[in-house]
Amino acid sequence: MSGDALRVTTAHLVGLTAAQVRAAADIRSATSAVEGADAAVRSTHGAISSATADAVSQIVAARRDAGTKMAMIADELGDKLTEAARRYEQTDDTMSRALRGQVQPR
């Protein structure tokens, strides 16, 4: 790997951004999929299941917290990738203008 050249393209960064946006949306969807499970246990099994319903409620809350944090991290990473793509594009444009200014016409 030490001989491999590092190449960064804005198109690749934009693709990674799109993947992070999808990941955040999927995480939010998966997180909300179990909302109300504790209430469903209570309504279908009655008072005898209150300990189980309480445990499910705690699990749903922990899942919600983790999912919210994961989605936020994916959003932040997407924002950072977008900014990186913008900066690479800006640097390419700046250096391109600088090189064009140094090249003598024939």
N, C-alpha and C positions, 0 to 999 in steps of 0.2 A: 504494500500500500504506500510505502514511502516514496515511490516513484510516480504515483498517480497525481495528476494535476487537478487542482480544485477548479471546478467550473460552476458558476452560478448564473442562472438565467432568470429573468423576471417572469417568464412564462412558467417555469417550474415553481417559483415562489407563489405565483398566483394560483397554481394548481394545489399547492399545499394549503394555501389560505382557504380555498373552497372545501378541501377535505376537513379542515378544522371547523368550518361553519356547519358542515353536515354532521360532524361528530357532536358538536354542541347541541344541535337540534335533536339528534338521536338520543343523546343522554337525557335531555329534558323530557322527551317522549317516554323513554324507559322509566325515568324517575316517577313520572306522574301515573304510570300504568297501574301501580299498586295502591294509589290513593283510595281510601275508603275500605280497604280490606279489613281493617279492624271493626268498622261499623257493620260490614257484611257478616263477620264472624258473630258479632253480638246479636244481630237480627235473625240469623239462621240457626244459632245454637242456644240462644237464651242466656240466662244468668249463670248457668253451670259453666259456661265458657269464659267468664269474665277474666280469669287469670290469663288464659290464652289470648283473649282479645287485647288485654293490657300489654302483653309481650309483643303481639303483632303491632300494636300502636307504637311501641318504642322502636321496633325494627323499621317501620315505615318512616318514622321521624329521622332515624339515623340514615336511612337510605336517601331521604329527601335532602338532608344536609350534605351528604357525600356527593349526590348527583348535582346539587346546586354548585358546589365548589368545583367539581370536574367540568361542568359546562362553562363556568366562569373562566377557568384556566384555558379551555379550548378557545373561548372568545378572545381572551388576551393574547394567546399565541397567534390566532388569526390576525389580530390587529398588528402585532409585531412583524409578522410575515408581510403584510400589506405595506407597512412602513419600510421594511427592508427592500421590497421590490421597487418602491418609489425612489429610494435612495440609490439603488443600483442603476436605475434608469437615469436619474439625474446625473450621477457620476459619469455614466457612459456618454450622455449628451455633452457634458462639460468637457470631457477629454476629447471627444470627437471634434468639437469646435476648436480646441487648442491645437490638435493635430492638423486640422484643415488650415489653420493660420500659419503653420510652419512649413507646409508643403508649397513649393514654388511651382507656379503654373509653367507648362512647357511652351 
